[in-house]
């Protein structure tokens, strides 16, 4: 049996609480409070998925209660709907400013109350699902690190570099954030490469290098075909981040704009951080030596526009490097 979601109903008028109880008790587990102070105390002991909150109450008003809830990390994510007889636009504006998600006016319509509650609980569930999916992607990215010499901090840095370059390239805030979260999956395919090749201290043989070149295909297979835009981006990054602008990369030898832009951005971000970071087999390159190499690869390995954007946003990238230093 599925556990019912919990609603906290707050109103100093018992009659109003009885009306809401009649409307909602069949679908939800209900908690009641007759003052703002009582509501805040109750939430220290009980969990609520959503709060229906009267505005005009003695002592703490609904505005006061909502502001305190939003200031508390333990309760800030709980959606608050004001249930009030107030119809002044200034009051509505204030309610949204303190963090409410909606208003229901008294006298209430049962159908409206049920619909608004259902809508906002669905939004919470959608956000929780998105957060869970993001955590799974991050954990998969961490799994690849356990198979490689690279560290979690490398993945953090190059992902943030990718976000900076994406914004500079013209990505929307949301798409750039998606790339931030997709980039850690770029080497997930290394899970399928033998340790004897992946961790070999010396130069790889031709056969071993050919085996290593399979990791983008393995990564794409691990991520699979998904409807999620974030996972579609992660798959493109995993599959194409070793392609080169001039067509000499792998696994398909794509060139120029045949290579998805997300993969072109991750390729440059990955190389910049790899060169400027110390590894068991190499010392960190200086920033100037790294930039000289990247300039030399402009139009060969890397898209020329991205090289220019890297230099134009170098200060921000160096701040990220410092923030996530080893």
C-alpha positions as CSV (number, residue, x, y, z in Angstrom):
1,X,0.0,0.0,0.0
2,X,1.4,3.4,-1.0
3,X,1.9,5.8,1.9
4,X,-0.2,8.9,1.6
5,X,1.5,12.3,1.1
6,X,1.3,14.6,4.1
7,X,-0.3,18.1,4.1
8,X,0.0,20.6,6.9
9,X,-3.1,22.8,7.3
10,X,-2.6,26.0,9.2
11,X,-5.5,28.3,10.2
12,X,-6.6,29.9,13.5
13,X,-10.3,29.3,12.6
14,X,-11.3,25.7,13.4
15,X,-14.2,25.9,10.9
16,X,-11.7,26.6,8.1
17,X,-9.7,23.6,9.1
18,X,-12.8,21.3,9.2
19,X,-13.7,22.4,5.6
20,X,-10.2,21.6,4.3
21,X,-10.2,18.3,6.2
22,X,-13.5,17.3,4.5
23,X,-12.0,18.2,1.0
24,X,-8.6,16.5,1.5
25,X,-8.8,13.7,4.1
26,X,-9.5,10.9,1.6
27,X,-6.4,11.5,-0.5
28,X,-3.8,12.7,2.0
29,X,-2.5,12.4,5.5
30,X,-3.4,15.6,7.3
31,X,-1.6,17.5,10.0
32,X,-3.2,20.5,11.7
33,X,-2.0,23.7,13.4
34,X,-4.0,26.6,14.7
35,X,-1.2,29.2,14.8
36,X,2.0,30.0,13.0
37,X,4.0,29.1,16.2
38,X,2.3,25.7,16.4
39,X,3.0,25.0,12.8
40,X,6.7,25.7,13.1
41,X,6.9,23.5,16.2
42,X,5.0,20.7,14.5
43,X,7.4,20.7,11.6
44,X,10.3,20.1,13.9
45,X,8.8,16.6,14.6
46,X,6.7,15.8,11.5
47,X,7.3,15.8,7.8
48,X,5.0,17.7,5.4
49,X,5.0,17.4,1.6
50,X,3.0,20.6,1.2
51,X,1.6,23.4,3.5
52,X,-1.8,25.2,3.2
53,X,-1.3,28.3,5.2
54,X,-3.7,31.1,6.3
55,X,-2.3,34.6,6.0
56,X,-4.2,36.6,8.7
57,X,-3.5,34.9,12.1
58,X,-2.8,36.3,15.6
59,X,0.9,36.3,16.5
60,X,2.9,35.1,13.5
61,X,1.2,35.9,10.2
62,X,1.3,33.5,7.3
63,X,3.9,35.7,5.7
64,X,6.1,35.4,8.8
65,X,5.7,31.7,8.9
66,X,6.5,31.3,5.2
67,X,9.6,33.5,5.5
68,X,10.9,31.3,8.4
69,X,10.2,28.1,6.5
70,X,12.2,29.3,3.5
71,X,15.1,30.4,5.7
72,X,15.4,27.0,7.3
73,X,17.4,24.4,5.2
74,X,15.2,21.6,6.6
75,X,11.9,23.2,5.4
76,X,12.8,25.5,2.6
77,X,11.8,23.0,-0.1
78,X,8.3,22.4,1.2
79,X,5.8,24.2,-1.2
80,X,3.5,26.7,0.6
81,X,0.1,27.7,-0.7
82,X,-1.7,30.6,1.0
83,X,-5.4,30.1,1.7
84,X,-6.8,33.6,2.3
85,X,-9.7,36.0,1.9
86,X,-7.2,38.7,1.0
87,X,-7.5,39.8,-2.6
88,X,-5.2,42.8,-2.7
89,X,-2.5,42.5,-5.4
90,X,0.1,43.9,-2.9
91,X,-0.7,41.0,-0.5
92,X,-0.3,38.5,-3.3
93,X,3.0,40.0,-4.4
94,X,4.3,39.9,-0.8
95,X,3.3,36.3,-0.5
96,X,5.3,35.3,-3.6
97,X,8.2,37.4,-2.4
98,X,8.4,35.4,0.9
99,X,8.4,32.1,-1.1
100,X,4.8,30.9,-1.6
101,X,4.0,29.0,-4.7
102,X,0.3,29.7,-5.1
103,X,-2.8,31.4,-3.6
104,X,-6.3,30.0,-3.0
105,X,-9.0,32.4,-2.1
106,X,-11.7,31.9,0.5
107,X,-14.4,30.8,0.4
108,X,-12.6,27.8,-1.1
109,X,-13.8,25.7,-4.0
110,X,-13.1,22.0,-3.3
111,X,-12.2,21.3,-6.9
112,X,-9.7,24.2,-7.0
113,X,-8.1,23.1,-3.7
114,X,-7.7,19.5,-4.9
115,X,-6.3,20.6,-8.3
116,X,-3.8,23.1,-6.9
117,X,-2.5,20.6,-4.2
118,X,-2.1,17.8,-6.8
119,X,-0.3,20.2,-9.2
120,X,2.2,21.4,-6.7
121,X,2.9,17.9,-5.3
122,X,3.5,16.7,-8.8
123,X,6.0,19.5,-9.3
124,X,7.9,18.4,-6.2
125,X,8.0,14.8,-7.4
126,X,9.3,15.9,-10.8
127,X,12.1,17.9,-9.1
128,X,12.9,15.0,-6.9
129,X,13.1,12.7,-9.9
130,X,15.3,15.1,-11.7
131,X,17.6,15.3,-8.7
132,X,17.7,11.5,-8.4
133,X,18.6,11.1,-12.1
134,X,21.3,13.7,-11.7
135,X,22.8,11.8,-8.7
136,X,22.8,8.5,-10.7
137,X,24.7,10.3,-13.6
138,X,27.2,11.7,-11.1
139,X,27.7,8.2,-9.5
140,X,28.3,6.6,-12.9
141,X,30.9,9.3,-13.6
142,X,32.6,8.5,-10.4
143,X,32.6,4.8,-11.4
144,X,34.8,5.6,-14.4
145,X,37.3,7.4,-12.2
146,X,37.9,4.3,-10.2
147,X,39.2,2.7,-13.4
148,X,41.6,5.5,-14.3
149,X,44.5,7.6,-13.0
150,X,42.3,10.7,-13.2
151,X,40.7,12.2,-10.0
152,X,37.3,13.4,-9.1
153,X,38.7,16.9,-9.0
154,X,39.7,16.6,-12.7
155,X,36.1,15.8,-13.6
156,X,34.8,18.7,-11.5
157,X,37.2,21.2,-13.1
158,X,36.7,20.1,-16.7
159,X,32.9,20.0,-16.2
160,X,32.9,23.6,-15.0
161,X,35.2,24.7,-17.8
162,X,32.7,23.1,-20.2
163,X,29.9,25.1,-18.6
164,X,31.9,28.4,-19.0
165,X,32.7,27.7,-22.7
166,X,29.1,26.6,-23.4
167,X,27.7,29.9,-22.1
168,X,30.3,31.9,-24.0
169,X,29.4,29.9,-27.2
170,X,25.7,30.9,-26.7
171,X,24.1,28.1,-24.8
172,X,21.1,28.9,-22.6
173,X,21.7,28.7,-18.9
174,X,19.8,25.4,-18.7
175,X,21.6,23.8,-21.6
176,X,25.0,24.9,-20.2
177,X,24.0,23.4,-16.8
178,X,23.0,20.2,-18.5
179,X,26.5,20.1,-20.0
180,X,28.0,20.6,-16.6
181,X,26.2,17.5,-15.4
182,X,26.7,15.5,-18.6
183,X,30.5,16.1,-18.9
184,X,31.5,13.8,-16.1
185,X,30.2,10.9,-18.2
186,X,32.7,11.5,-21.0
187,X,34.9,8.6,-20.0
188,X,32.3,6.2,-18.6
189,X,33.3,3.7,-21.3
190,X,36.7,3.1,-19.6
191,X,34.8,0.8,-17.3
192,X,35.0,-1.7,-20.2
193,X,38.7,-1.4,-20.8
194,X,41.1,-3.9,-19.2
195,X,43.2,-2.6,-16.3
196,X,46.3,-4.0,-18.0
197,X,45.8,-1.4,-20.8
198,X,44.1,1.4,-18.8
199,X,46.8,1.5,-16.1
200,X,49.8,0.5,-18.1
201,X,52.7,2.9,-17.2
202,X,54.5,2.7,-20.5
203,X,53.5,3.3,-24.1
204,X,50.6,1.3,-25.5
205,X,51.1,-1.2,-28.3
206,X,49.2,-0.7,-31.5
207,X,46.8,-3.4,-30.5
208,X,46.3,-1.9,-27.0
209,X,45.7,1.5,-28.4
210,X,43.1,0.1,-30.7
211,X,41.4,-1.5,-27.7
212,X,41.6,1.8,-25.8
213,X,39.8,3.6,-28.7
214,X,36.8,1.5,-28.1
215,X,35.9,3.3,-24.9
216,X,33.7,6.0,-26.5
217,X,31.6,3.2,-28.1
218,X,31.4,1.3,-24.8
219,X,30.4,4.6,-23.0
220,X,27.6,5.2,-25.5
221,X,26.3,1.7,-25.0
222,X,26.4,2.0,-21.2
223,X,24.3,5.2,-21.4
224,X,22.0,3.8,-24.0
225,X,19.0,5.4,-25.7
226,X,17.1,7.6,-23.3
227,X,14.4,10.2,-23.7
228,X,16.1,12.5,-21.2
229,X,17.8,15.5,-22.8
230,X,20.5,15.3,-20.2
231,X,21.3,11.6,-20.9
232,X,21.2,12.2,-24.7
233,X,23.8,14.9,-24.2
234,X,25.9,12.6,-22.0
235,X,25.8,9.9,-24.7
236,X,26.9,12.4,-27.3
237,X,29.8,13.6,-25.1
238,X,30.9,10.0,-24.3
239,X,30.7,8.9,-28.0
240,X,32.3,11.9,-29.7
241,X,34.7,13.6,-27.3
242,X,37.8,12.1,-29.1
243,X,36.8,13.3,-32.5
244,X,38.9,16.1,-33.9
245,X,38.0,19.2,-35.8
246,X,40.2,18.1,-38.8
247,X,38.7,14.6,-38.9
248,X,41.7,12.7,-37.5
249,X,40.0,11.7,-34.3
250,X,38.1,8.5,-33.3
251,X,35.9,6.4,-33.4
252,X,34.3,7.7,-36.6
253,X,36.8,10.3,-38.0
254,X,34.1,13.0,-38.0
255,X,35.2,16.6,-38.7
256,X,34.0,20.2,-38.1
257,X,30.4,20.6,-37.3
258,X,29.7,16.9,-37.9
259,X,30.9,16.6,-34.3
260,X,28.2,17.6,-31.8
261,X,29.1,21.0,-30.2
262,X,28.8,19.5,-26.7
263,X,31.6,17.0,-27.5
264,X,33.8,19.7,-29.0
265,X,33.5,21.7,-25.9
266,X,34.2,18.8,-23.6
267,X,37.2,17.8,-25.7
268,X,38.9,21.2,-25.2
269,X,37.9,21.3,-21.5
270,X,39.3,17.8,-20.9
271,X,42.6,18.5,-22.7
272,X,43.1,21.9,-20.9
273,X,42.7,20.3,-17.5
274,X,44.7,17.2,-18.3
275,X,47.7,19.2,-19.5
276,X,47.6,21.7,-16.5
277,X,47.3,18.9,-13.9
278,X,50.0,16.6,-12.5
279,X,49.6,12.9,-13.0
280,X,51.7,9.9,-11.8
281,X,53.3,9.8,-15.2
282,X,53.8,13.6,-15.9
283,X,54.2,17.0,-14.3
284,X,51.6,19.7,-14.8
285,X,52.3,22.0,-17.7
286,X,52.3,25.7,-17.2
287,X,49.3,27.7,-18.3
288,X,51.4,29.4,-21.1
289,X,52.7,26.1,-22.4
290,X,49.2,24.7,-22.4
291,X,47.9,27.7,-24.3
292,X,50.7,27.4,-26.8
293,X,49.8,23.8,-27.5
294,X,46.1,24.5,-27.8
295,X,46.8,27.4,-30.1
296,X,48.9,25.1,-32.3
297,X,45.9,22.7,-32.4
298,X,43.5,25.4,-33.4
299,X,41.6,24.1,-36.5
300,X,43.3,20.7,-36.1
301,X,42.1,19.1,-32.8
302,X,39.9,22.0,-31.7
303,X,37.3,24.2,-33.2
304,X,38.9,27.7,-33.7
305,X,36.0,29.6,-32.1
306,X,36.3,27.5,-28.9
307,X,40.0,28.2,-28.7
308,X,39.3,31.9,-28.9
309,X,36.6,31.6,-26.2
310,X,38.9,29.7,-23.9
311,X,41.4,32.6,-24.1
312,X,38.7,35.2,-23.7
313,X,37.4,33.5,-20.5
314,X,40.7,32.4,-19.2
315,X,40.4,34.3,-15.9
316,X,37.1,32.6,-15.0
317,X,38.6,29.2,-16.0
318,X,41.7,29.8,-13.8
319,X,39.4,30.7,-10.9
320,X,37.7,27.3,-11.3
321,X,41.1,25.6,-11.4
322,X,42.1,27.3,-8.2
323,X,38.7,26.5,-6.5
324,X,39.0,22.7,-7.3
325,X,42.8,22.5,-6.9
326,X,44.2,19.0,-6.0
